[in-house]
Amino acid sequence: MLPVGPLMIEHRLIERMVRLMEKESDNIEKTEKVDVDFIDTAVDFLRTYADKCHHGKEEDILFTQLTRKPMIPEHKRTMDELLEDHVLARQTVGALVDANQTYLKGDMAATAEIVKRLKILTDLYPEHIRKEDKGFFVPCMDYFTKEERDVMLSDFFEFDRRMIHERYKSVVERSEKEKESAGKS
């Protein structure tokens, strides 16, 4: 398995959460009510799974190793764009937390800000994932020898050993079930 294989598998779970966030955004626009618990769950997922776990492996291992290689300008430019996306995602999640807290204090005008931040994230992640999966991850593996790829894959597994994948898989599954049940009522 290429080291980017686990990253691409993680993308599938992130995409599932993004779909749930899109549904919540649509629901807020229809009802003008925010499911604050879901927003807290989405924020926790994005901060821990998408950012610390997934982006952590990208930034701390893959991108760090790539900076030591003579990358072609297109790959360097793409990596810089991906890093900018990570920063934007972090800032947007922070603003989403602030808006959710404002809503919890009774400021109903915060619903528009929550929707705005959800839409930024639900627009950002699919394009970000597409860029990585379709045009960056696999071509960048050519910069590494088989031995370097094996070490990187081992580094990813060690990184993951410290993370809690199963917790966040169950978080998404539980949220999917809750949203599905709510949609049937």
C-alpha positions, 0 to 999 in steps of 0.5 A: 500500500502507498502511504497515501492510501490511508489518507484517501481512506480517511477522506471517505469518512470526512466526506460523510461528515461533510454531507451531514454538515450540508444537511444541517445547513439546509435544515437551518435555512428551512427552520431557522433552528440550529442543532447545537449538539450536532455543530459541537459534534461536527467541530469536534470531528473536524478539529480532531479527526480531520485536522489533528489526525488527517492534516497532521499526517499530511503536514507533519509527515508527507509534506515535511518529507516532500519539502526535502525533495526537488518538487516540480513547480506544479506540485509545490504550488499544489502543496502550498494551496493545500496548506492554505486550505488547512489554515482556512479550515481551522479559521472557519471552524473557529468562527463556527464555534464562536457563532454556535456560542453566540446562538446558544446565548440567544442571538438568533442572528447567529444562524446566518453566520453558522450557515455561512461557516458550514457552507465555507467548509462544505465547499472547501472540503470536497474540492480539497479532497479532489485536489489531493486524491486526483492530482497530488497524492499519487504523483507525489509518491514518485518522489520517494523510493520504495524504502522511503514510502515504507517508512512513511507508511510506518510513520502514518501507522504510528501516528494513527496508533495515537489517534482514535479513529474508531471513536470518530467513525462511531461519531459520524455513524451516530450522527448519520442515524440521528439525522436520518431519524430526524428527517423521517419525522 
